[in-house]
Amino acid sequence: QQQVKQSPQSLIVQKGGIPIINCAYENTAFDYFPWYQQFPGKGPALLIAIRPDVSEKKEGRFTISFNKSAKQFSLHIMDSQPGDSATYFCAASMRGATNKLIFGTGTLLAVQP
Amino acid sequence: EAGVTQFPSHSVIEKGQTVTLRCDPISGHDNLYWYRRVMGKEIKFLLHFVKESKQDESGMPNNRFLAERTGGTYSTLKVQPAELEDSGVYFCASSKQASGVTEAFFGQGTRLTVV
């Protein structure tokens, strides 16, 4: 049973476009929703994160939109650049002894010049 | 400051052999996590150490997997005997504190191929 569902699996956009990656979760106890960016040969790196008490968070060209009632959240990349080409993972966790991350399946993004 | 370091980067072993993966967390990080990504699927939690103690090992697939963190510093993950389905990328992550969510820093991963 996959607790965090991510789509699409892959995405190709032109430079300057706005790719959108969507995630849905089931467990209402989740209270932390990070996005990780992974380049080939590297480990995932935290990009941006949100808590469910806000509906949007923006950091530079990256924005998370959060819909608590629908149990969905999404990542928008404004003015995308070829250097943004990477795999993006959404994740969720809940406050507790472990704080383990539950990941989505990842989205391979290619930004064409 | 050095990041999370994993050794080896790649390992190719035959079914039935033993492999040991190593993770050196960021200095001062009490929390150490192991995750695994099987090709095309999600990154899955395996287990969590707080210092040298196993806090949660609910994600360990079976008893062929043994994780240790002697002295609360580096950690090893041993697979014995390895099976074909153990192939994947094994990630280690560390964070400063578990109470209140803090950022987890990931290593570059060990790509394990069992043939």
Interface residues (C-beta under 8 A of the other chain):
Chain A: Q2 V4 Q6 D31 Y32 P34 Y36 G41 K42 G43 P44 A45 L46 A49 F89 S93 R95 A97 T98 N99 K100 L101 I102 F103 G104 T105 G106
Chain B: V4 N31 Y33 Y35 G40 K41 E42 I43 K44 F45 H48 Q55 D56 G59 F91 A93 S95 A98 S99 G100 V101 T102 E103 A104 F105 F106 G107 Q108 G109
